């Protein structure tokens, strides 16, 4: 198995950037498209445990678009073979001074492209 194949990693990095842009702009259709539409897709958030794309979709559509801007740090994207990757990053928001956000995503390549199948977001004290 090849770890961090240059071309595969570039694809996941592009998908990750698209997700980040959609997140900070509250582009719900893009956010929904980048998560696997499947009842087995999971997103653990700062205050919610979402099982399945229906729950994730409902959360995204109800979320306030205010205060989503953030700065990323220590982003690590690792690919394993041609179809599996993880993306880990820290983030900081002005609305949460003294707090460090942590985000992890598991990405899988499907015929329709790279999709998140599992994600976790949490905040800790800085």
Secondary structure, DSSP 4 states (H G I P E B T S, - for coil): --BS-HHHHHHHHHHHHHHHHHHHTT-HHHHHHHB--STT-EEE-SS-EEESHHHHHHHHHHS--TT---EEEEEEEEEETTTEEEEEEEEE-GGGTTEEEEEEEEEEEETTEEEEEEEEEEEEE-
